Amino acid sequence: MTVFLAWTSDPPPEADVAGLEGPWTELRAAGPGLILVESTESLSRVYHGLKWSLEDEDAALIVSPVLERPKLKGLAPGTTTWLRDRVPTSLDNA
């Protein structure tokens, strides 16, 4: 399972993020425009799934795999624990 971090300039309402359908196991709103994605699918499949979920087809979107646990602060409650449960501390410990 891979975790991806996505940012979009036109995010869906946070309450709607978890209900979006696509090639993923779980979506989590992490902050303004930030979405964490857990998926067994490729980067391309996740990117296109998110792109097709956005209401504004011209919205900016970037998606990247999270290969090791990032340092973070000020994101949605539970985000640190969610990442800790899914992402290794470092690539050396993977």
PDB file of N, CA, C and O in Angstrom:
ATOM      1  N   MET A   1       0.859  -1.173   0.000  1.00  0.00           N
ATOM      2  CA  MET A   1       0.000   0.000   0.000  1.00  0.00           C
ATOM      3  C   MET A   1       0.905   1.235   0.000  1.00  0.00           C
ATOM      4  O   MET A   1       1.897   1.283   0.728  1.00  0.00           O
ATOM      5  N   THR A   2       0.566   2.212  -0.802  1.00  0.00           N
ATOM      6  CA  THR A   2       1.320   3.459  -0.886  1.00  0.00           C
ATOM      7  C   THR A   2       0.452   4.604  -0.399  1.00  0.00           C
ATOM      8  O   THR A   2      -0.760   4.622  -0.613  1.00  0.00           O
ATOM      9  N   VAL A   3       1.097   5.561   0.261  1.00  0.00           N
ATOM     10  CA  VAL A   3       0.422   6.800   0.653  1.00  0.00           C
ATOM     11  C   VAL A   3       0.872   7.886  -0.316  1.00  0.00           C
ATOM     12  O   VAL A   3       2.060   8.016  -0.613  1.00  0.00           O
ATOM     13  N   PHE A   4      -0.084   8.658  -0.801  1.00  0.00           N
ATOM     14  CA  PHE A   4       0.190   9.782  -1.690  1.00  0.00           C
ATOM     15  C   PHE A   4      -0.282  11.057  -1.012  1.00  0.00           C
ATOM     16  O   PHE A   4      -1.258  11.049  -0.262  1.00  0.00           O
ATOM     17  N   LEU A   5       0.416  12.152  -1.281  1.00  0.00           N
ATOM     18  CA  LEU A   5       0.002  13.473  -0.822  1.00  0.00           C
ATOM     19  C   LEU A   5      -0.415  14.262  -2.054  1.00  0.00           C
ATOM     20  O   LEU A   5       0.345  14.388  -3.014  1.00  0.00           O
ATOM     21  N   ALA A   6      -1.624  14.785  -2.012  1.00  0.00           N
ATOM     22  CA  ALA A   6      -2.140  15.576  -3.128  1.00  0.00           C
ATOM     23  C   ALA A   6      -2.474  16.978  -2.641  1.00  0.00           C
ATOM     24  O   ALA A   6      -2.901  17.173  -1.503  1.00  0.00           O
ATOM     25  N   TRP A   7      -2.273  17.941  -3.518  1.00  0.00           N
ATOM     26  CA  TRP A   7      -2.708  19.318  -3.263  1.00  0.00           C
ATOM     27  C   TRP A   7      -3.475  19.774  -4.490  1.00  0.00           C
ATOM     28  O   TRP A   7      -3.089  19.494  -5.625  1.00  0.00           O
ATOM     29  N   THR A   8      -4.567  20.483  -4.243  1.00  0.00           N
ATOM     30  CA  THR A   8      -5.336  21.062  -5.333  1.00  0.00           C
ATOM     31  C   THR A   8      -5.773  22.474  -4.969  1.00  0.00           C
ATOM     32  O   THR A   8      -6.015  22.787  -3.804  1.00  0.00           O
ATOM     33  N   SER A   9      -5.868  23.306  -5.979  1.00  0.00           N
ATOM     34  CA  SER A   9      -6.305  24.689  -5.770  1.00  0.00           C
ATOM     35  C   SER A   9      -7.816  24.785  -5.571  1.00  0.00           C
ATOM     36  O   SER A   9      -8.322  25.824  -5.146  1.00  0.00           O
ATOM     37  N   ASP A  10      -8.532  23.715  -5.874  1.00  0.00           N
ATOM     38  CA  ASP A  10      -9.990  23.712  -5.749  1.00  0.00           C
ATOM     39  C   ASP A  10     -10.447  22.434  -5.043  1.00  0.00           C
ATOM     40  O   ASP A  10     -11.071  21.571  -5.661  1.00  0.00           O
ATOM     41  N   PRO A  11     -10.138  22.313  -3.750  1.00  0.00           N
ATOM     42  CA  PRO A  11     -10.459  21.066  -3.049  1.00  0.00           C
ATOM     43  C   PRO A  11     -11.953  20.910  -2.803  1.00  0.00           C
ATOM     44  O   PRO A  11     -12.677  21.896  -2.670  1.00  0.00           O
ATOM     45  N   PRO A  12     -12.408  19.657  -2.744  1.00  0.00           N
ATOM     46  CA  PRO A  12     -13.793  19.436  -2.330  1.00  0.00           C
ATOM     47  C   PRO A  12     -13.929  19.793  -0.853  1.00  0.00           C
ATOM     48  O   PRO A  12     -12.923  19.831  -0.145  1.00  0.00           O
ATOM     49  N   PRO A  13     -15.137  20.054  -0.370  1.00  0.00           N
ATOM     50  CA  PRO A  13     -15.308  20.315   1.065  1.00  0.00           C
ATOM     51  C   PRO A  13     -14.728  19.157   1.874  1.00  0.00           C
ATOM     52  O   PRO A  13     -14.885  17.994   1.504  1.00  0.00           O
ATOM     53  N   GLU A  14     -14.051  19.488   2.993  1.00  0.00           N
ATOM     54  CA  GLU A  14     -13.401  18.449   3.795  1.00  0.00           C
ATOM     55  C   GLU A  14     -14.350  17.315   4.143  1.00  0.00           C
ATOM     56  O   GLU A  14     -13.944  16.153   4.160  1.00  0.00           O
ATOM     57  N   ALA A  15     -15.596  17.634   4.419  1.00  0.00           N
ATOM     58  CA  ALA A  15     -16.569  16.602   4.795  1.00  0.00           C
ATOM     59  C   ALA A  15     -16.846  15.629   3.645  1.00  0.00           C
ATOM     60  O   ALA A  15     -17.293  14.507   3.882  1.00  0.00           O
ATOM     61  N   ASP A  16     -16.586  16.048   2.408  1.00  0.00           N
ATOM     62  CA  ASP A  16     -16.866  15.206   1.241  1.00  0.00           C
ATOM     63  C   ASP A  16     -15.668  14.370   0.791  1.00  0.00           C
ATOM     64  O   ASP A  16     -15.829  13.431   0.012  1.00  0.00           O
ATOM     65  N   VAL A  17     -14.467  14.703   1.277  1.00  0.00           N
ATOM     66  CA  VAL A  17     -13.251  14.046   0.789  1.00  0.00           C
ATOM     67  C   VAL A  17     -13.314  12.533   0.988  1.00  0.00           C
ATOM     68  O   VAL A  17     -13.064  11.784   0.044  1.00  0.00           O
ATOM     69  N   ALA A  18     -13.637  12.074   2.178  1.00  0.00           N
ATOM     70  CA  ALA A  18     -13.629  10.639   2.469  1.00  0.00           C
ATOM     71  C   ALA A  18     -14.609   9.860   1.596  1.00  0.00           C
ATOM     72  O   ALA A  18     -14.424   8.660   1.391  1.00  0.00           O
ATOM     73  N   GLY A  19     -15.634  10.510   1.083  1.00  0.00           N
ATOM     74  CA  GLY A  19     -16.637   9.829   0.277  1.00  0.00           C
ATOM     75  C   GLY A  19     -16.355   9.799  -1.215  1.00  0.00           C
ATOM     76  O   GLY A  19     -17.127   9.214  -1.975  1.00  0.00           O
ATOM     77  N   LEU A  20     -15.254  10.423  -1.652  1.00  0.00           N
ATOM     78  CA  LEU A  20     -14.938  10.413  -3.081  1.00  0.00           C
ATOM     79  C   LEU A  20     -14.601   8.996  -3.533  1.00  0.00           C
ATOM     80  O   LEU A  20     -13.866   8.279  -2.854  1.00  0.00           O
ATOM     81  N   GLU A  21     -15.135   8.604  -4.666  1.00  0.00           N
ATOM     82  CA  GLU A  21     -14.863   7.273  -5.196  1.00  0.00           C
ATOM     83  C   GLU A  21     -13.693   7.330  -6.155  1.00  0.00           C
ATOM     84  O   GLU A  21     -13.573   8.257  -6.955  1.00  0.00           O
ATOM     85  N   GLY A  22     -12.826   6.323  -6.067  1.00  0.00           N
ATOM     86  CA  GLY A  22     -11.673   6.267  -6.944  1.00  0.00           C
ATOM     87  C   GLY A  22     -10.802   5.079  -6.604  1.00  0.00           C
ATOM     88  O   GLY A  22     -11.197   4.224  -5.811  1.00  0.00           O
ATOM     89  N   PRO A  23      -9.611   5.015  -7.201  1.00  0.00           N
ATOM     90  CA  PRO A  23      -8.723   3.867  -7.020  1.00  0.00           C
ATOM     91  C   PRO A  23      -7.913   3.956  -5.723  1.00  0.00           C
ATOM     92  O   PRO A  23      -6.683   3.952  -5.752  1.00  0.00           O
ATOM     93  N   TRP A  24      -8.595   4.034  -4.615  1.00  0.00           N
ATOM     94  CA  TRP A  24      -7.918   4.150  -3.329  1.00  0.00           C
ATOM     95  C   TRP A  24      -8.690   3.409  -2.258  1.00  0.00           C
ATOM     96  O   TRP A  24      -9.870   3.092  -2.410  1.00  0.00           O
ATOM     97  N   THR A  25      -7.982   3.144  -1.167  1.00  0.00           N
ATOM     98  CA  THR A  25      -8.572   2.503  -0.002  1.00  0.00           C
ATOM     99  C   THR A  25      -9.149   3.550   0.927  1.00  0.00           C
ATOM    100  O   THR A  25     -10.214   3.362   1.514  1.00  0.00           O
ATOM    101  N   GLU A  26      -8.425   4.670   1.054  1.00  0.00           N
ATOM    102  CA  GLU A  26      -8.866   5.726   1.970  1.00  0.00           C
ATOM    103  C   GLU A  26      -8.347   7.080   1.507  1.00  0.00           C
ATOM    104  O   GLU A  26      -7.240   7.190   0.981  1.00  0.00           O
ATOM    105  N   LEU A  27      -9.162   8.101   1.711  1.00  0.00           N
ATOM    106  CA  LEU A  27      -8.775   9.499   1.506  1.00  0.00           C
ATOM    107  C   LEU A  27      -8.938  10.213   2.835  1.00  0.00           C
ATOM    108  O   LEU A  27      -9.840   9.907   3.614  1.00  0.00           O
ATOM    109  N   ARG A  28      -8.052  11.169   3.084  1.00  0.00           N
ATOM    110  CA  ARG A  28      -8.128  11.943   4.324  1.00  0.00           C
ATOM    111  C   ARG A  28      -7.774  13.391   4.029  1.00  0.00           C
ATOM    112  O   ARG A  28      -6.711  13.670   3.476  1.00  0.00           O
ATOM    113  N   ALA A  29      -8.658  14.315   4.393  1.00  0.00           N
ATOM    114  CA  ALA A  29      -8.350  15.744   4.273  1.00  0.00           C
ATOM    115  C   ALA A  29      -7.339  16.082   5.361  1.00  0.00           C
ATOM    116  O   ALA A  29      -7.591  15.860   6.545  1.00  0.00           O
ATOM    117  N   ALA A  30      -6.188  16.623   4.949  1.00  0.00           N
ATOM    118  CA  ALA A  30      -5.118  16.913   5.904  1.00  0.00           C
ATOM    119  C   ALA A  30      -4.995  18.397   6.214  1.00  0.00           C
ATOM    120  O   ALA A  30      -4.425  18.763   7.242  1.00  0.00           O
ATOM    121  N   GLY A  31      -5.506  19.241   5.366  1.00  0.00           N
ATOM    122  CA  GLY A  31      -5.413  20.685   5.541  1.00  0.00           C
ATOM    123  C   GLY A  31      -6.002  21.354   4.316  1.00  0.00           C
ATOM    124  O   GLY A  31      -6.507  20.673   3.423  1.00  0.00           O
ATOM    125  N   PRO A  32      -5.947  22.672   4.259  1.00  0.00           N
ATOM    126  CA  PRO A  32      -6.524  23.386   3.112  1.00  0.00           C
ATOM    127  C   PRO A  32      -5.911  22.924   1.781  1.00  0.00           C
ATOM    128  O   PRO A  32      -4.747  23.202   1.492  1.00  0.00           O
ATOM    129  N   GLY A  33      -6.702  22.228   0.993  1.00  0.00           N
ATOM    130  CA  GLY A  33      -6.239  21.751  -0.304  1.00  0.00           C
ATOM    131  C   GLY A  33      -5.405  20.487  -0.268  1.00  0.00           C
ATOM    132  O   GLY A  33      -5.080  19.943  -1.323  1.00  0.00           O
ATOM    133  N   LEU A  34      -5.042  19.997   0.928  1.00  0.00           N
ATOM    134  CA  LEU A  34      -4.195  18.809   1.060  1.00  0.00           C
ATOM    135  C   LEU A  34      -5.040  17.567   1.301  1.00  0.00           C
ATOM    136  O   LEU A  34      -5.923  17.557   2.158  1.00  0.00           O
ATOM    137  N   ILE A  35      -4.757  16.530   0.538  1.00  0.00           N
ATOM    138  CA  ILE A  35      -5.466  15.264   0.675  1.00  0.00           C
ATOM    139  C   ILE A  35      -4.438  14.146   0.752  1.00  0.00           C
ATOM    140  O   ILE A  35      -3.535  14.066  -0.081  1.00  0.00           O
ATOM    141  N   LEU A  36      -4.575  13.282   1.753  1.00  0.00           N
ATOM    142  CA  LEU A  36      -3.758  12.083   1.850  1.00  0.00           C
ATOM    143  C   LEU A  36      -4.543  10.933   1.246  1.00  0.00           C
ATOM    144  O   LEU A  36      -5.742  10.791   1.483  1.00  0.00           O
ATOM    145  N   VAL A  37      -3.854  10.118   0.466  1.00  0.00           N
ATOM    146  CA  VAL A  37      -4.490   9.019  -0.257  1.00  0.00           C
ATOM    147  C   VAL A  37      -3.747   7.730   0.066  1.00  0.00           C
ATOM    148  O   VAL A  37      -2.522   7.677  -0.044  1.00  0.00           O
ATOM    149  N   GLU A  38      -4.470   6.695   0.462  1.00  0.00           N
ATOM    150  CA  GLU A  38      -3.889   5.367   0.638  1.00  0.00           C
ATOM    151  C   GLU A  38      -4.405   4.501  -0.507  1.00  0.00           C
ATOM    152  O   GLU A  38      -5.615   4.377  -0.701  1.00  0.00           O
ATOM    153  N   SER A  39      -3.480   3.898  -1.269  1.00  0.00           N
ATOM    154  CA  SER A  39      -3.898   3.147  -2.449  1.00  0.00           C
ATOM    155  C   SER A  39      -2.878   2.074  -2.808  1.00  0.00           C
ATOM    156  O   SER A  39      -1.692   2.194  -2.502  1.00  0.00           O
ATOM    157  N   THR A  40      -3.359   1.031  -3.458  1.00  0.00           N
ATOM    158  CA  THR A  40      -2.474   0.014  -4.031  1.00  0.00           C
ATOM    159  C   THR A  40      -2.207   0.312  -5.505  1.00  0.00           C
ATOM    160  O   THR A  40      -1.435  -0.395  -6.154  1.00  0.00           O
ATOM    161  N   GLU A  41      -2.838   1.345  -6.026  1.00  0.00           N
ATOM    162  CA  GLU A  41      -2.723   1.683  -7.447  1.00  0.00           C
ATOM    163  C   GLU A  41      -1.504   2.574  -7.717  1.00  0.00           C
ATOM    164  O   GLU A  41      -0.854   3.057  -6.790  1.00  0.00           O
ATOM    165  N   SER A  42      -1.213   2.778  -8.988  1.00  0.00           N
ATOM    166  CA  SER A  42      -0.068   3.585  -9.408  1.00  0.00           C
ATOM    167  C   SER A  42      -0.329   5.074  -9.195  1.00  0.00           C
ATOM    168  O   SER A  42      -1.465   5.505  -9.000  1.00  0.00           O
ATOM    169  N   LEU A  43       0.742   5.835  -9.238  1.00  0.00           N
ATOM    170  CA  LEU A  43       0.648   7.289  -9.152  1.00  0.00           C
ATOM    171  C   LEU A  43      -0.283   7.825 -10.237  1.00  0.00           C
ATOM    172  O   LEU A  43      -1.114   8.693  -9.969  1.00  0.00           O
ATOM    173  N   SER A  44      -0.149   7.319 -11.450  1.00  0.00           N
ATOM    174  CA  SER A  44      -0.982   7.786 -12.556  1.00  0.00           C
ATOM    175  C   SER A  44      -2.465   7.528 -12.287  1.00  0.00           C
ATOM    176  O   SER A  44      -3.296   8.408 -12.515  1.00  0.00           O
ATOM    177  N   ARG A  45      -2.801   6.338 -11.808  1.00  0.00           N
ATOM    178  CA  ARG A  45      -4.215   6.015 -11.528  1.00  0.00           C
ATOM    179  C   ARG A  45      -4.775   6.918 -10.434  1.00  0.00           C
ATOM    180  O   ARG A  45      -5.904   7.398 -10.535  1.00  0.00           O
ATOM    181  N   VAL A  46      -3.974   7.149  -9.378  1.00  0.00           N
ATOM    182  CA  VAL A  46      -4.434   8.010  -8.280  1.00  0.00           C
ATOM    183  C   VAL A  46      -4.597   9.442  -8.779  1.00  0.00           C
ATOM    184  O   VAL A  46      -5.606  10.086  -8.492  1.00  0.00           O
ATOM    185  N   TYR A  47      -3.612   9.946  -9.522  1.00  0.00           N
ATOM    186  CA  TYR A  47      -3.687  11.302 -10.069  1.00  0.00           C
ATOM    187  C   TYR A  47      -4.960  11.482 -10.901  1.00  0.00           C
ATOM    188  O   TYR A  47      -5.713  12.434 -10.694  1.00  0.00           O
ATOM    189  N   HIS A  48      -5.193  10.571 -11.834  1.00  0.00           N
ATOM    190  CA  HIS A  48      -6.365  10.712 -12.705  1.00  0.00           C
ATOM    191  C   HIS A  48      -7.669  10.546 -11.932  1.00  0.00           C
ATOM    192  O   HIS A  48      -8.651  11.223 -12.237  1.00  0.00           O
ATOM    193  N   GLY A  49      -7.698   9.661 -10.938  1.00  0.00           N
ATOM    194  CA  GLY A  49      -8.890   9.525 -10.106  1.00  0.00           C
ATOM    195  C   GLY A  49      -9.223  10.814  -9.380  1.00  0.00           C
ATOM    196  O   GLY A  49     -10.384  11.217  -9.312  1.00  0.00           O
ATOM    197  N   LEU A  50      -8.195  11.463  -8.837  1.00  0.00           N
ATOM    198  CA  LEU A  50      -8.419  12.746  -8.164  1.00  0.00           C
ATOM    199  C   LEU A  50      -8.818  13.826  -9.164  1.00  0.00           C
ATOM    200  O   LEU A  50      -9.737  14.605  -8.912  1.00  0.00           O
ATOM    201  N   LYS A  51      -8.129  13.868 -10.292  1.00  0.00           N
ATOM    202  CA  LYS A  51      -8.426  14.880 -11.316  1.00  0.00           C
ATOM    203  C   LYS A  51      -9.889  14.800 -11.746  1.00  0.00           C
ATOM    204  O   LYS A  51     -10.553  15.827 -11.885  1.00  0.00           O
ATOM    205  N   TRP A  52     -10.382  13.607 -11.951  1.00  0.00           N
ATOM    206  CA  TRP A  52     -11.768  13.427 -12.397  1.00  0.00           C
ATOM    207  C   TRP A  52     -12.765  13.699 -11.277  1.00  0.00           C
ATOM    208  O   TRP A  52     -13.952  13.895 -11.539  1.00  0.00           O
ATOM    209  N   SER A  53     -12.291  13.712 -10.021  1.00  0.00           N
ATOM    210  CA  SER A  53     -13.169  13.995  -8.877  1.00  0.00           C
ATOM    211  C   SER A  53     -13.356  15.487  -8.633  1.00  0.00           C
ATOM    212  O   SER A  53     -14.288  15.888  -7.935  1.00  0.00           O
ATOM    213  N   LEU A  54     -12.477  16.314  -9.203  1.00  0.00           N
ATOM    214  CA  LEU A  54     -12.544  17.752  -8.963  1.00  0.00           C
ATOM    215  C   LEU A  54     -13.644  18.385  -9.806  1.00  0.00           C
ATOM    216  O   LEU A  54     -13.834  18.025 -10.968  1.00  0.00           O
ATOM    217  N   GLU A  55     -14.359  19.319  -9.219  1.00  0.00           N
ATOM    218  CA  GLU A  55     -15.434  20.000  -9.949  1.00  0.00           C
ATOM    219  C   GLU A  55     -14.890  20.937 -11.021  1.00  0.00           C
ATOM    220  O   GLU A  55     -15.466  21.046 -12.104  1.00  0.00           O
ATOM    221  N   ASP A  56     -13.771  21.619 -10.719  1.00  0.00           N
ATOM    222  CA  ASP A  56     -13.173  22.560 -11.668  1.00  0.00           C
ATOM    223  C   ASP A  56     -12.107  21.828 -12.478  1.00  0.00           C
ATOM    224  O   ASP A  56     -11.047  21.496 -11.947  1.00  0.00           O
ATOM    225  N   GLU A  57     -12.375  21.575 -13.746  1.00  0.00           N
ATOM    226  CA  GLU A  57     -11.424  20.822 -14.559  1.00  0.00           C
ATOM    227  C   GLU A  57     -10.114  21.571 -14.796  1.00  0.00           C
ATOM    228  O   GLU A  57      -9.134  20.972 -15.238  1.00  0.00           O
ATOM    229  N   ASP A  58     -10.084  22.885 -14.506  1.00  0.00           N
ATOM    230  CA  ASP A  58      -8.860  23.668 -14.660  1.00  0.00           C
ATOM    231  C   ASP A  58      -8.107  23.846 -13.346  1.00  0.00           C
ATOM    232  O   ASP A  58      -7.114  24.573 -13.303  1.00  0.00           O
ATOM    233  N   ALA A  59      -8.558  23.197 -12.275  1.00  0.00           N
ATOM    234  CA  ALA A  59      -7.912  23.338 -10.969  1.00  0.00           C
ATOM    235  C   ALA A  59      -6.494  22.774 -11.013  1.00  0.00           C
ATOM    236  O   ALA A  59      -6.234  21.759 -11.660  1.00  0.00           O
ATOM    237  N   ALA A  60      -5.585  23.448 -10.315  1.00  0.00           N
ATOM    238  CA  ALA A  60      -4.224  22.936 -10.177  1.00  0.00           C
ATOM    239  C   ALA A  60      -4.262  21.667  -9.327  1.00  0.00           C
ATOM    240  O   ALA A  60      -5.062  21.558  -8.398  1.00  0.00           O
ATOM    241  N   LEU A  61      -3.390  20.709  -9.652  1.00  0.00           N
ATOM    242  CA  LEU A  61      -3.328  19.447  -8.913  1.00  0.00           C
ATOM    243  C   LEU A  61      -1.921  18.896  -8.980  1.00  0.00           C
ATOM    244  O   LEU A  61      -1.313  18.851 -10.049  1.00  0.00           O
ATOM    245  N   ILE A  62      -1.407  18.479  -7.844  1.00  0.00           N
ATOM    246  CA  ILE A  62      -0.133  17.771  -7.791  1.00  0.00           C
ATOM    247  C   ILE A  62      -0.320  16.585  -6.858  1.00  0.00           C
ATOM    248  O   ILE A  62      -0.959  16.699  -5.812  1.00  0.00           O
ATOM    249  N   VAL A  63       0.244  15.442  -7.246  1.00  0.00           N
ATOM    250  CA  VAL A  63       0.156  14.216  -6.450  1.00  0.00           C
ATOM    251  C   VAL A  63       1.546  13.597  -6.408  1.00  0.00           C
ATOM    252  O   VAL A  63       2.214  13.486  -7.436  1.00  0.00           O
ATOM    253  N   SER A  64       1.980  13.192  -5.214  1.00  0.00           N
ATOM    254  CA  SER A  64       3.298  12.596  -5.058  1.00  0.00           C
ATOM    255  C   SER A  64       3.244  11.502  -3.998  1.00  0.00           C
ATOM    256  O   SER A  64       2.522  11.632  -3.010  1.00  0.00           O
ATOM    257  N   PRO A  65       4.010  10.416  -4.196  1.00  0.00           N
ATOM    258  CA  PRO A  65       4.050   9.395  -3.151  1.00  0.00           C
ATOM    259  C   PRO A  65       4.788   9.921  -1.919  1.00  0.00           C
ATOM    260  O   PRO A  65       5.712  10.726  -2.031  1.00  0.00           O
ATOM    261  N   VAL A  66       4.370   9.460  -0.760  1.00  0.00           N
ATOM    262  CA  VAL A  66       5.038   9.795   0.502  1.00  0.00           C
ATOM    263  C   VAL A  66       5.865   8.564   0.869  1.00  0.00           C
ATOM    264  O   VAL A  66       5.326   7.580   1.375  1.00  0.00           O
ATOM    265  N   LEU A  67       7.170   8.619   0.615  1.00  0.00           N
ATOM    266  CA  LEU A  67       8.025   7.454   0.795  1.00  0.00           C
ATOM    267  C   LEU A  67       8.540   7.292   2.217  1.00  0.00           C
ATOM    268  O   LEU A  67       8.849   6.180   2.645  1.00  0.00           O
ATOM    269  N   GLU A  68       8.634   8.388   2.946  1.00  0.00           N
ATOM    270  CA  GLU A  68       9.002   8.315   4.353  1.00  0.00           C
ATOM    271  C   GLU A  68       8.209   9.343   5.127  1.00  0.00           C
ATOM    272  O   GLU A  68       7.705  10.312   4.560  1.00  0.00           O
ATOM    273  N   ARG A  69       8.099   9.126   6.430  1.00  0.00           N
ATOM    274  CA  ARG A  69       7.235   9.961   7.259  1.00  0.00           C
ATOM    275  C   ARG A  69       7.716  11.411   7.243  1.00  0.00           C
ATOM    276  O   ARG A  69       8.856  11.693   7.612  1.00  0.00           O
ATOM    277  N   PRO A  70       6.847  12.327   6.817  1.00  0.00           N
ATOM    278  CA  PRO A  70       7.242  13.740   6.774  1.00  0.00           C
ATOM    279  C   PRO A  70       7.161  14.389   8.151  1.00  0.00           C
ATOM    280  O   PRO A  70       6.469  13.902   9.045  1.00  0.00           O
ATOM    281  N   LYS A  71       7.869  15.477   8.301  1.00  0.00           N
ATOM    282  CA  LYS A  71       7.694  16.337   9.473  1.00  0.00           C
ATOM    283  C   LYS A  71       6.501  17.219   9.164  1.00  0.00           C
ATOM    284  O   LYS A  71       6.375  17.725   8.049  1.00  0.00           O
ATOM    285  N   LEU A  72       5.629  17.408  10.133  1.00  0.00           N
ATOM    286  CA  LEU A  72       4.444  18.216   9.871  1.00  0.00           C
ATOM    287  C   LEU A  72       3.955  18.885  11.137  1.00  0.00           C
ATOM    288  O   LEU A  72       4.272  18.469  12.251  1.00  0.00           O
ATOM    289  N   LYS A  73       3.173  19.936  10.934  1.00  0.00           N
ATOM    290  CA  LYS A  73       2.629  20.709  12.048  1.00  0.00           C
ATOM    291  C   LYS A  73       1.400  21.454  11.552  1.00  0.00           C
ATOM    292  O   LYS A  73       1.374  21.938  10.420  1.00  0.00           O
ATOM    293  N   GLY A  74       0.390  21.545  12.393  1.00  0.00           N
ATOM    294  CA  GLY A  74      -0.770  22.372  12.096  1.00  0.00           C
ATOM    295  C   GLY A  74      -1.766  21.782  11.116  1.00  0.00           C
ATOM    296  O   GLY A  74      -2.605  22.504  10.578  1.00  0.00           O
ATOM    297  N   LEU A  75      -1.688  20.476  10.876  1.00  0.00           N
ATOM    298  CA  LEU A  75      -2.646  19.854   9.967  1.00  0.00           C
ATOM    299  C   LEU A  75      -3.844  19.328  10.753  1.00  0.00           C
ATOM    300  O   LEU A  75      -3.893  19.459  11.976  1.00  0.00           O
ATOM    301  N   ALA A  76      -4.795  18.740  10.061  1.00  0.00           N
ATOM    302  CA  ALA A  76      -6.025  18.253  10.691  1.00  0.00           C
ATOM    303  C   ALA A  76      -5.707  17.270  11.816  1.00  0.00           C
ATOM    304  O   ALA A  76      -4.763  16.486  11.709  1.00  0.00           O
ATOM    305  N   PRO A  77      -6.493  17.310  12.894  1.00  0.00           N
ATOM    306  CA  PRO A  77      -6.281  16.371  13.999  1.00  0.00           C
ATOM    307  C   PRO A  77      -6.274  14.922  13.499  1.00  0.00           C
ATOM    308  O   PRO A  77      -7.105  14.529  12.680  1.00  0.00           O
ATOM    309  N   GLY A  78      -5.332  14.152  14.004  1.00  0.00           N
ATOM    310  CA  GLY A  78      -5.220  12.745  13.630  1.00  0.00           C
ATOM    311  C   GLY A  78      -4.319  12.477  12.444  1.00  0.00           C
ATOM    312  O   GLY A  78      -4.030  11.318  12.146  1.00  0.00           O
ATOM    313  N   THR A  79      -3.864  13.520  11.756  1.00  0.00           N
ATOM    314  CA  THR A  79      -3.039  13.329  10.562  1.00  0.00           C
ATOM    315  C   THR A  79      -1.704  12.675  10.897  1.00  0.00           C
ATOM    316  O   THR A  79      -1.261  11.778  10.180  1.00  0.00           O
ATOM    317  N   THR A  80      -1.060  13.111  11.972  1.00  0.00           N
ATOM    318  CA  THR A  80       0.232  12.532  12.359  1.00  0.00           C
ATOM    319  C   THR A  80       0.079  11.042  12.641  1.00  0.00           C
ATOM    320  O   THR A  80       0.877  10.235  12.163  1.00  0.00           O
ATOM    321  N   THR A  81      -0.930  10.675  13.407  1.00  0.00           N
ATOM    322  CA  THR A  81      -1.162   9.262  13.724  1.00  0.00           C
ATOM    323  C   THR A  81      -1.487   8.472  12.462  1.00  0.00           C
ATOM    324  O   THR A  81      -0.988   7.361  12.285  1.00  0.00           O
ATOM    325  N   TRP A  82      -2.312   9.028  11.590  1.00  0.00           N
ATOM    326  CA  TRP A  82      -2.677   8.356  10.342  1.00  0.00           C
ATOM    327  C   TRP A  82      -1.427   8.051   9.524  1.00  0.00           C
ATOM    328  O   TRP A  82      -1.272   6.941   9.016  1.00  0.00           O
ATOM    329  N   LEU A  83      -0.535   9.030   9.397  1.00  0.00           N
ATOM    330  CA  LEU A  83       0.708   8.816   8.649  1.00  0.00           C
ATOM    331  C   LEU A  83       1.630   7.835   9.369  1.00  0.00           C
ATOM    332  O   LEU A  83       2.232   6.970   8.732  1.00  0.00           O
ATOM    333  N   ARG A  84       1.742   7.960  10.672  1.00  0.00           N
ATOM    334  CA  ARG A  84       2.607   7.074  11.457  1.00  0.00           C
ATOM    335  C   ARG A  84       2.194   5.611  11.257  1.00  0.00           C
ATOM    336  O   ARG A  84       3.046   4.724  11.216  1.00  0.00           O
ATOM    337  N   ASP A  85       0.911   5.370  11.134  1.00  0.00           N
ATOM    338  CA  ASP A  85       0.408   4.009  10.956  1.00  0.00           C
ATOM    339  C   ASP A  85       0.662   3.450   9.557  1.00  0.00           C
ATOM    340  O   ASP A  85       0.528   2.244   9.350  1.00  0.00           O
ATOM    341  N   ARG A  86       1.025   4.296   8.595  1.00  0.00           N
ATOM    342  CA  ARG A  86       1.111   3.855   7.202  1.00  0.00           C
ATOM    343  C   ARG A  86       2.459   4.077   6.515  1.00  0.00           C
ATOM    344  O   ARG A  86       2.748   3.442   5.501  1.00  0.00           O
ATOM    345  N   VAL A  87       3.277   4.968   7.055  1.00  0.00           N
ATOM    346  CA  VAL A  87       4.505   5.367   6.359  1.00  0.00           C
ATOM    347  C   VAL A  87       5.712   5.110   7.257  1.00  0.00           C
ATOM    348  O   VAL A  87       5.685   5.470   8.434  1.00  0.00           O
ATOM    349  N   PRO A  88       6.783   4.485   6.720  1.00  0.00           N
ATOM    350  CA  PRO A  88       7.973   4.237   7.539  1.00  0.00           C
ATOM    351  C   PRO A  88       8.654   5.538   7.962  1.00  0.00           C
ATOM    352  O   PRO A  88       8.537   6.564   7.293  1.00  0.00           O
ATOM    353  N   THR A  89       9.365   5.473   9.087  1.00  0.00           N
ATOM    354  CA  THR A  89      10.078   6.637   9.602  1.00  0.00           C
ATOM    355  C   THR A  89      11.057   7.170   8.568  1.00  0.00           C
ATOM    356  O   THR A  89      11.120   8.376   8.328  1.00  0.00           O
ATOM    357  N   SER A  90      11.818   6.272   7.957  1.00  0.00           N
ATOM    358  CA  SER A  90      12.755   6.685   6.912  1.00  0.00           C
ATOM    359  C   SER A  90      12.900   5.548   5.911  1.00  0.00           C
ATOM    360  O   SER A  90      12.496   4.416   6.179  1.00  0.00           O
ATOM    361  N   LEU A  91      13.472   5.854   4.775  1.00  0.00           N
ATOM    362  CA  LEU A  91      13.679   4.825   3.759  1.00  0.00           C
ATOM    363  C   LEU A  91      14.627   3.747   4.256  1.00  0.00           C
ATOM    364  O   LEU A  91      14.543   2.599   3.818  1.00  0.00           O
ATOM    365  N   ASP A  92      15.530   4.100   5.168  1.00  0.00           N
ATOM    366  CA  ASP A  92      16.468   3.127   5.718  1.00  0.00           C
ATOM    367  C   ASP A  92      15.759   2.065   6.545  1.00  0.00           C
ATOM    368  O   ASP A  92      16.264   0.951   6.683  1.00  0.00           O
ATOM    369  N   ASN A  93      14.580   2.399   7.102  1.00  0.00           N
ATOM    370  CA  ASN A  93      13.842   1.463   7.952  1.00  0.00           C
ATOM    371  C   ASN A  93      12.725   0.745   7.207  1.00  0.00           C
ATOM    372  O   ASN A  93      11.979  -0.030   7.806  1.00  0.00           O
ATOM    373  N   ALA A  94      12.604   0.994   5.921  1.00  0.00           N
ATOM    374  CA  ALA A  94      11.483   0.421   5.149  1.00  0.00           C
ATOM    375  C   ALA A  94      11.599  -1.077   5.011  1.00  0.00           C
ATOM    376  O   ALA A  94      10.741  -1.709   4.394  1.00  0.00           O
TER     377      ALA A  94
END
